[in-house]
């Protein structure tokens, strides 16, 4: 996440596509860990 912070500090707009395959996490882990970590970093999610 340090790289994300660096890029966000250097650019007005930053778009990164994250694709995860061949595995799974629970909806609860997604909400509690992934979304919360991104929220704390000020990263918005475009969930498709």
N, CA, C and O atoms as CSV, one atom per row, in Angstrom:
chain,resi,resn,atom,element,x,y,z
A,1,UNK,N,N,0.815,-1.204,0.000
A,1,UNK,CA,C,0.000,0.000,0.000
A,1,UNK,C,C,0.856,1.265,0.000
A,1,UNK,O,O,0.369,2.348,-0.324
A,2,UNK,N,N,2.116,1.127,0.360
A,2,UNK,CA,C,2.991,2.287,0.320
A,2,UNK,C,C,3.116,2.864,-1.077
A,2,UNK,O,O,3.174,4.081,-1.246
A,3,UNK,N,N,3.156,2.006,-2.067
A,3,UNK,CA,C,3.235,2.455,-3.465
A,3,UNK,C,C,1.966,3.213,-3.833
A,3,UNK,O,O,2.024,4.230,-4.525
A,4,UNK,N,N,0.824,2.720,-3.372
A,4,UNK,CA,C,-0.446,3.404,-3.654
A,4,UNK,C,C,-0.429,4.816,-3.070
A,4,UNK,O,O,-0.840,5.768,-3.734
A,5,UNK,N,N,0.040,4.951,-1.847
A,5,UNK,CA,C,0.112,6.270,-1.217
A,5,UNK,C,C,1.031,7.195,-1.997
A,5,UNK,O,O,0.711,8.367,-2.197
A,6,UNK,N,N,2.164,6.680,-2.437
A,6,UNK,CA,C,3.095,7.492,-3.221
A,6,UNK,C,C,2.442,7.966,-4.510
A,6,UNK,O,O,2.503,9.150,-4.842
A,7,UNK,N,N,1.821,7.048,-5.234
A,7,UNK,CA,C,1.183,7.415,-6.502
A,7,UNK,C,C,0.053,8.411,-6.288
A,7,UNK,O,O,-0.098,9.354,-7.065
A,8,UNK,N,N,-0.742,8.210,-5.242
A,8,UNK,CA,C,-1.841,9.145,-4.963
A,8,UNK,C,C,-1.316,10.538,-4.627
A,8,UNK,O,O,-1.966,11.537,-4.935
A,9,UNK,N,N,-0.157,10.607,-4.006
A,9,UNK,CA,C,0.390,11.912,-3.646
A,9,UNK,C,C,0.983,12.633,-4.858
A,9,UNK,O,O,1.143,13.853,-4.828
A,10,UNK,N,N,1.306,11.906,-5.909
A,10,UNK,CA,C,1.966,12.495,-7.076
A,10,UNK,C,C,1.023,12.795,-8.231
A,10,UNK,O,O,1.355,13.590,-9.111
A,11,UNK,N,N,-0.165,12.161,-8.238
A,11,UNK,CA,C,-1.101,12.324,-9.347
A,11,UNK,C,C,-2.481,12.717,-8.828
A,11,UNK,O,O,-2.921,12.253,-7.776
A,12,UNK,N,N,-3.147,13.572,-9.579
A,12,UNK,CA,C,-4.492,13.999,-9.202
A,12,UNK,C,C,-5.488,12.850,-9.340
A,12,UNK,O,O,-6.364,12.685,-8.491
A,13,UNK,N,N,-5.359,12.062,-10.395
A,13,UNK,CA,C,-6.251,10.929,-10.630
A,13,UNK,C,C,-5.413,9.676,-10.830
A,13,UNK,O,O,-4.427,9.681,-11.566
A,14,UNK,N,N,-5.819,8.607,-10.165
A,14,UNK,CA,C,-5.109,7.339,-10.265
A,14,UNK,C,C,-6.145,6.235,-10.390
A,14,UNK,O,O,-7.018,6.098,-9.533
A,15,UNK,N,N,-6.051,5.444,-11.461
A,15,UNK,CA,C,-6.955,4.314,-11.665
A,15,UNK,C,C,-6.131,3.049,-11.774
A,15,UNK,O,O,-5.192,2.967,-12.565
A,16,UNK,N,N,-6.492,2.069,-10.974
A,16,UNK,CA,C,-5.812,0.783,-10.989
A,16,UNK,C,C,-6.879,-0.297,-11.039
A,16,UNK,O,O,-7.855,-0.248,-10.290
A,17,UNK,N,N,-6.695,-1.267,-11.918
A,17,UNK,CA,C,-7.621,-2.385,-12.020
A,17,UNK,C,C,-7.018,-3.575,-11.291
A,17,UNK,O,O,-5.877,-3.961,-11.544
A,18,UNK,N,N,-7.789,-4.142,-10.395
A,18,UNK,CA,C,-7.348,-5.302,-9.629
A,18,UNK,C,C,-8.255,-6.472,-9.968
A,18,UNK,O,O,-9.470,-6.409,-9.781
A,19,UNK,N,N,-7.650,-7.535,-10.466
A,19,UNK,CA,C,-8.401,-8.738,-10.829
A,19,UNK,C,C,-7.843,-9.888,-10.011
A,19,UNK,O,O,-6.641,-10.149,-10.041
A,20,UNK,N,N,-8.710,-10.577,-9.282
A,20,UNK,CA,C,-8.297,-11.724,-8.474
A,20,UNK,C,C,-9.003,-12.969,-8.997
A,20,UNK,O,O,-10.221,-12.975,-9.174
A,21,UNK,N,N,-8.225,-14.025,-9.243
A,21,UNK,CA,C,-8.762,-15.265,-9.800
A,21,UNK,C,C,-8.347,-16.466,-8.952
A,21,UNK,O,O,-7.432,-16.388,-8.132
A,22,UNK,N,N,-9.043,-17.568,-9.174
A,22,UNK,CA,C,-8.688,-18.864,-8.592
A,22,UNK,C,C,-8.614,-18.843,-7.074
A,22,UNK,O,O,-7.627,-19.285,-6.485
A,23,UNK,N,N,-9.643,-18.338,-6.457
A,23,UNK,CA,C,-9.732,-18.309,-5.001
A,23,UNK,C,C,-11.009,-17.598,-4.583
A,23,UNK,O,O,-11.838,-17.250,-5.424
A,24,UNK,N,N,-11.161,-17.389,-3.308
A,24,UNK,CA,C,-12.362,-16.727,-2.814
A,24,UNK,C,C,-12.113,-16.176,-1.419
A,24,UNK,O,O,-11.265,-16.678,-0.681
A,25,UNK,N,N,-12.864,-15.136,-1.067
A,25,UNK,CA,C,-12.915,-14.650,0.303
A,25,UNK,C,C,-14.388,-14.461,0.644
A,25,UNK,O,O,-15.238,-14.357,-0.241
A,26,UNK,N,N,-14.664,-14.420,1.901
A,26,UNK,CA,C,-16.050,-14.222,2.307
A,26,UNK,C,C,-16.452,-12.769,2.100
A,26,UNK,O,O,-15.608,-11.874,2.054
A,27,UNK,N,N,-17.730,-12.560,1.980
A,27,UNK,CA,C,-18.260,-11.191,1.877
A,27,UNK,C,C,-17.859,-10.393,3.113
A,27,UNK,O,O,-17.559,-9.203,3.024
A,28,UNK,N,N,-17.856,-11.058,4.264
A,28,UNK,CA,C,-17.492,-10.392,5.516
A,28,UNK,C,C,-16.029,-9.931,5.487
A,28,UNK,O,O,-15.736,-8.804,5.885
A,29,UNK,N,N,-15.111,-10.784,5.023
A,29,UNK,CA,C,-13.710,-10.386,4.896
A,29,UNK,C,C,-13.554,-9.229,3.920
A,29,UNK,O,O,-12.772,-8.308,4.158
A,30,UNK,N,N,-14.294,-9.278,2.829
A,30,UNK,CA,C,-14.242,-8.198,1.850
A,30,UNK,C,C,-14.662,-6.879,2.482
A,30,UNK,O,O,-13.982,-5.863,2.336
A,31,UNK,N,N,-15.790,-6.905,3.186
A,31,UNK,CA,C,-16.300,-5.687,3.827
A,31,UNK,C,C,-15.353,-5.201,4.923
A,31,UNK,O,O,-15.003,-4.022,4.973
A,32,UNK,N,N,-14.942,-6.121,5.801
A,32,UNK,CA,C,-14.177,-5.748,6.991
A,32,UNK,C,C,-12.719,-5.424,6.704
A,32,UNK,O,O,-12.143,-4.557,7.361
A,33,UNK,N,N,-12.127,-6.083,5.762
A,33,UNK,CA,C,-10.689,-5.929,5.547
A,33,UNK,C,C,-10.351,-5.136,4.293
A,33,UNK,O,O,-9.633,-4.138,4.365
A,34,UNK,N,N,-10.858,-5.565,3.156
A,34,UNK,CA,C,-10.490,-4.912,1.886
A,34,UNK,C,C,-11.089,-3.512,1.799
A,34,UNK,O,O,-10.367,-2.529,1.634
A,35,UNK,N,N,-12.399,-3.431,1.910
A,35,UNK,CA,C,-13.046,-2.131,1.777
A,35,UNK,C,C,-12.604,-1.162,2.868
A,35,UNK,O,O,-12.420,0.027,2.609
A,36,UNK,N,N,-12.434,-1.666,4.082
A,36,UNK,CA,C,-12.011,-0.796,5.177
A,36,UNK,C,C,-10.591,-0.278,4.963
A,36,UNK,O,O,-10.317,0.896,5.215
A,37,UNK,N,N,-9.691,-1.135,4.504
A,37,UNK,CA,C,-8.321,-0.691,4.221
A,37,UNK,C,C,-8.318,0.383,3.140
A,37,UNK,O,O,-7.634,1.397,3.276
A,38,UNK,N,N,-9.069,0.171,2.077
A,38,UNK,CA,C,-9.139,1.171,1.011
A,38,UNK,C,C,-9.776,2.460,1.515
A,38,UNK,O,O,-9.330,3.551,1.158
A,39,UNK,N,N,-10.809,2.349,2.336
A,39,UNK,CA,C,-11.461,3.543,2.885
A,39,UNK,C,C,-10.474,4.362,3.703
A,39,UNK,O,O,-10.431,5.587,3.582
A,40,UNK,N,N,-9.683,3.697,4.531
A,40,UNK,CA,C,-8.710,4.394,5.366
A,40,UNK,C,C,-7.637,5.082,4.529
A,40,UNK,O,O,-7.077,6.098,4.943
A,41,UNK,N,N,-7.354,4.534,3.368
A,41,UNK,CA,C,-6.362,5.134,2.473
A,41,UNK,C,C,-6.975,6.192,1.550
A,41,UNK,O,O,-6.262,6.839,0.783
A,42,UNK,N,N,-8.281,6.363,1.625
A,42,UNK,CA,C,-8.942,7.343,0.758
A,42,UNK,C,C,-9.114,6.854,-0.662
A,42,UNK,O,O,-9.217,7.658,-1.588
A,43,UNK,N,N,-9.147,5.539,-0.844
A,43,UNK,CA,C,-9.264,4.942,-2.169
A,43,UNK,C,C,-10.716,4.552,-2.402
A,43,UNK,O,O,-11.281,3.765,-1.643
A,44,UNK,N,N,-11.317,5.098,-3.445
A,44,UNK,CA,C,-12.683,4.752,-3.806
A,44,UNK,C,C,-12.705,3.471,-4.634
A,44,UNK,O,O,-11.750,3.166,-5.349
A,45,UNK,N,N,-13.783,2.738,-4.532
A,45,UNK,CA,C,-13.925,1.495,-5.287
A,45,UNK,C,C,-15.041,1.639,-6.309
A,45,UNK,O,O,-16.121,2.140,-6.001
A,46,UNK,N,N,-14.770,1.199,-7.512
A,46,UNK,CA,C,-15.783,1.116,-8.557
A,46,UNK,C,C,-16.100,-0.379,-8.706
A,46,UNK,O,O,-15.458,-1.087,-9.482
A,47,UNK,N,N,-17.083,-0.834,-7.960
A,47,UNK,CA,C,-17.389,-2.260,-7.939
A,47,UNK,C,C,-18.331,-2.601,-9.092
A,47,UNK,O,O,-19.429,-2.056,-9.203
A,48,UNK,N,N,-17.884,-3.492,-9.923
A,48,UNK,CA,C,-18.699,-3.887,-11.080
A,48,UNK,C,C,-19.467,-5.136,-10.805
A,48,UNK,O,O,-20.204,-5.610,-11.669
